[in-house]
Amino acid sequence: MLRRHKSRLPSSKRFGIIIQQNIRMCTAAFHYLSELATQKYEASRVKVQKYLNAGSEREIIFVRGATEAINLVAATYGKMKLKPSDEVLITGLEHHSNIVPWQMICEEKGAIFVLCR
Ligand SMILES: Cc1ncc(COP(=O)(O)O)c(C=O)c1O
């Protein structure tokens, strides 16, 4: 919901305000600002796709941080690819956000979690 009118702000800051609660994630947009925020959000996905030279904007997923990204990879790619007795190697230097998701998916898939020290 747009609570403040900040027309003198640069468009990136205005957008920051607009998107607070207006991006349509999976259902129909209900109002103008929601549609506008969704269009800008999707346009930024295309920009990132081109910048990274990704094959499709569908390959670009925005996440909140490293923890969410690693969990997503472990829960999707890891779940799809890991087989019983496969090994996942993790160094002893990893942040716990890069340990726990792999421990969990290894347990689920019967893979072997190896912590290299
Ligand atoms: C090496 C490393 N990995 C992952 C994280 C977690 O990152 P995020 O807060 O983006 O989930 C941190 C946070 O400090 C970190 O230092």
The ligand as a Gaussian input file, in Angstrom:
#p B3LYP/6-31G(d) Opt

LIG

0 1
 C       29.914000     -16.418000       4.830000
 C       28.461000     -16.134000       5.112000
 N       27.535000     -16.921000       4.538000
 C       26.235000     -16.692000       4.773000
 C       25.793000     -15.690000       5.606000
 C       24.328000     -15.495000       5.824000
 O       23.941000     -14.515000       4.958000
 P       22.473000     -13.919000       4.877000
 O       22.304000     -13.029000       6.070000
 O       22.489000     -13.168000       3.576000
 O       21.470000     -15.032000       4.876000
 C       26.720000     -14.855000       6.207000
 C       26.256000     -13.797000       7.095000
 O       27.023000     -13.070000       7.700000
 C       28.089000     -15.079000       5.965000
 O       29.016000     -14.303000       6.532000

